[in-house]
Structure formats: structure tokens, C-alpha cells
């Protein structure tokens, strides 16, 4: 099966493929060459996904600024409050 170019994948598809790559690498059943190829693709998927996420955050910020809504704040997850 031919793989899509990373740039053409949706954010969700990128994350799903990245998860599959991690699982394959964790099994340890691949040759070194295949592992390196997957690792390289995983790095590229991660970088493209981070870029897409940052672009989405910027778009949300622009929309909020245009509507006069307060600025986004960092989310701080406190496990002790659960």
C-alpha cells in the first residue's frame, strides 16, 4: 500500500499513523533499516502535526481577537484535583 505524502494527511490521520509507527517500533521485530525508515517518517509526522496544531491555535486566537473575546490561557491540568 502506497503511503500518502505527510503534507496531505489530516491531523488525525497523522496521529493515527504515528501511533501505528510507535507500536511497530516497540515490538522490536523490524530490521534496523526498516526501523530507521519508520523512525524518520515518525519524526516528519510529528513535526507536521505540531505545525498544523500551532496553525489551528493561531487561527482560534485570531478569531477570538476579532470577536473581542479574551485571550487564550494556558491549560494547567492538576491531577490532584481529580
C-alpha positions in Angstrom: 0.0 0.0 0.0 1.4 3.4 -1.0 1.6 5.9 1.8 0.2 9.4 1.3 2.5 12.3 1.4 2.7 13.5 5.0 1.7 17.1 4.0 -1.6 15.7 2.5 -2.6 13.8 5.7 -5.2 15.3 8.1 -4.1 16.0 11.6 -6.0 12.9 12.8 -4.6 10.6 10.1 -1.1 11.8 11.0 -1.6 11.0 14.7 -3.1 7.6 13.9 -0.1 6.7 11.6 2.3 8.0 14.2 0.7 5.7 16.8 1.0 2.7 14.4 4.7 3.5 13.9 5.3 3.7 17.6 3.6 0.3 18.2 5.7 -1.2 15.3 8.9 0.1 16.7 8.1 -1.0 20.3 7.6 -4.6 19.1 11.2 -4.7 18.1 10.6 -7.1 15.2 11.8 -4.9 12.4 15.2 -4.8 10.8 17.4 -1.8 11.6 16.9 -0.4 8.2 13.1 -0.7 8.5 13.1 0.8 12.0 15.2 3.8 10.8 12.8 4.4 7.9 9.8 4.3 10.2 11.5 6.4 12.8 12.3 9.1 10.1 8.7 9.1 9.0 7.5 9.3 12.6 9.7 12.4 13.1 8.3 14.0 10.0 4.7 13.2 11.0 5.4 14.7 14.4 6.8 17.9 13.0 4.0 18.3 10.5 1.4 17.6 13.2 2.9 20.2 15.6 2.8 22.8 12.8 -0.8 22.0 12.0 -1.7 22.3 15.7 0.1 25.6 16.0 -1.7 26.9 12.9 -5.0 25.9 14.4 -4.2 27.6 17.7 -3.3 30.8 15.8 -6.5 30.7 13.8 -8.5 30.3 17.0 -6.6 33.2 18.6 -7.3 35.4 15.5 -11.0 34.6 15.6 -11.2 35.3 19.3 -9.4 38.6 18.9 -11.7 39.6 16.1 -14.8 38.8 18.2 -13.5 40.8 21.2 -13.1 37.6 23.3 -10.5 37.4 26.0 -7.1 35.9 25.1 -6.5 32.2 25.4 -4.8 31.0 28.6 -2.5 28.0 29.1 -4.3 25.0 30.3 -2.9 23.6 33.5 -4.0 20.1 34.3 -3.8 19.3 38.0 -4.1 15.6 38.6 -4.6 16.1 42.4 -8.0 17.8 41.7 -9.3 14.6 40.1 
